[in-house]
Each structure stands twice: as C-alpha cells, then as structure tokens.
C-alpha cells in the first residue's frame, strides 16, 4: 500500500514522538530501522473499516480522523498509533482512519510491530493508550436490558 522510504530520521525527531519518549539511543536506532516512513496527502484512507489489516501506523507528523460506521469518533496526532488490533489478532479493521492533513506515518508490518512490542518502554505506552481507548468505549457502552 504505502512504500516511500525517507532518509533515516534523526533520533531527535523520533525522541519527540510521545510513543517513543524515554527510549534510549539504542532503542531509537532500532525503531529507526523498523517500518517505512511515508508521506501521505490529506484525504488518504490509511485503514478501512471491515478490511483485513496488514499494517500498523505511527503518526510522526500530521493528523488523522477516525470513523466507525461513518461517525467521527476520534482525531489522532503525532505519537498516536492505529491499526494494531487487526494486525495483532488477524481480524477485520474496526474503524476507518483518514489523513485529515498531510501526514508522515511510520508503517509497520506485523513482524515489525512484534519487534517494536519487544521494547518494554514502547509496549507500556501502547498498553496505556489501548487501556484508555477501552475505558472510553466502556463509558459509552449501554448494555441492553434482558
């Protein structure tokens, strides 16, 4: 889908991405070798609801809109990631994510995502984000009466 590799990013840019904050230079060098940094234009659909996911994305620059069943549910910015659930469990995407502005994203294959998740600092931040998403979804969940 996306395949434009930019020159390696300086550690300082990666360090400025909240998902990678606190990573050592060694970890940042490892992250820099993972994925494909890609520029995408506003309006580009990065994930489509119902499709099988083959990539996870980390936003390096720009913003994206998240919709479910056509309803706007979130806006994501630098340091945010998306597409991980479908890649991890092999199921369909639950949302559509569209570039709201021109963006630079780091696109990760399933293997690259596994390597990223081998880094404790990064996986803790990912788990905190996923937990926050689940808490938000739980707040809006209304059980049906039996």
N, C-alpha and C positions, 0 to 999 in steps of 0.2 A: 504494500500500500504506500508507505512513505519510505523514501530511501536516499535523501540528500544528506550526506555527512559533511558537517562543517569541520574546520580545523579543531583540534582538541581545545576544550575550554580551559581557560586559566583556572587554577584552583580557587582563586578568589571569587569567581563567578559562581562556581559550584558551592563554595562555602556560604555564599549569600542566599542560597536556596534553602528555605526553612527545613525541608525534609533532610538535608544533609548537614545542618548546623551541628557543630560539635564533632564532626568527623575529623580524623587525623589526616595528615597529608598522604599517608599510605592508603587510607580508605578512599580519599578523594581521587587518587591516581587510579585506583581500581574502578571506581564509579565512572571515571572519565573514559575508561576502555569499554564500558558496557553501553549497549544501546546505540542508537543512531540519533544524533541531534538533527532536527529537521525544522525548517521554516515552513509554516502553513499560513495561508491567507484567511482573512475573516470570511466566515461563511462555510468553511471546510468542515464536513462532518467527520469526526475522528472515530466515533463509536456510534453504531446504530442499534437501537433497541431491538431485541429479537435475534440479532446476528450472533454467530459464534465468535468469541473473542480470541484473537491471536497475538495481541499486543497490549501492553500496559504503557501508559504515558505519564510522564512527569513534566509539569509545566515549568519551563525555565523563564520564559517571558510571555506576557500577554494574558488574556482572559478567555474563559470558555463558559458557555451556558449549558446547563444540564436540564433535560426534559424527560418526563415519563408520561406516556400516553398523551403527548403534546402539551403537557402542563409544565411550566417553568418551575423547577424545584430547587435549583442552586446555581451559583456563579462561582467559578474557581479561578484562582490567580496563581502567581508564581509560588512554587513549592508544593502546590496541590498535585495529587496524582489521581488517576482514574483508570478503569478498565481492568483492575487487578482481580476482581471477583471472578469474572468469566475465565480469565487465564488460569487462575488457581484451581477452580472446580470444574472447568470444562463445559459449563452451561452457557446459555444464551445471555447476551448483554441485557441488563435490566433498564438501561437508560440510553438516550441519545445525547452525545456530547458534541457540541458545535463550537468552533472558534468564533468568539464574539469580536475579537480583534485579530490583527496579525499576531502570530504566536511563534515561539520557538519551543518545541517539545523534545523530550528525550523519549524515543520509542524503544521499548524493551520487549524482547522475545520472551517466551515462557522460561527458557534456560537462563537468560539474563536476569529476569525477575527473581528466580531462585537464588542466583548468585548475590543479588542485591539484598535479599532477605537473609543471607548468611551473615550480614553485618548487624550486630546487636543494636548499635545506636540507631540505625535506619529502621530496623524492624520495630523497635519500640515506638518510634514516631508514627510509623504506619499503623500499628495497632491502636495507638491513641486516636488517630484520625478515624479509623474504621469504627472504633467504640463510640466516638462522638456521632458518627452517622447513624449508628444503630440506636443510640439514645434519642436522637431527633426523630427517627422513624417510629420508635415506640411511643413517643409523645402524641403522634398523630394517628396511631393505630386505635381504632374504635372496634372492640370486639362485638360481634353480632350476638344478640340475645338468643338463648337456646329455648 
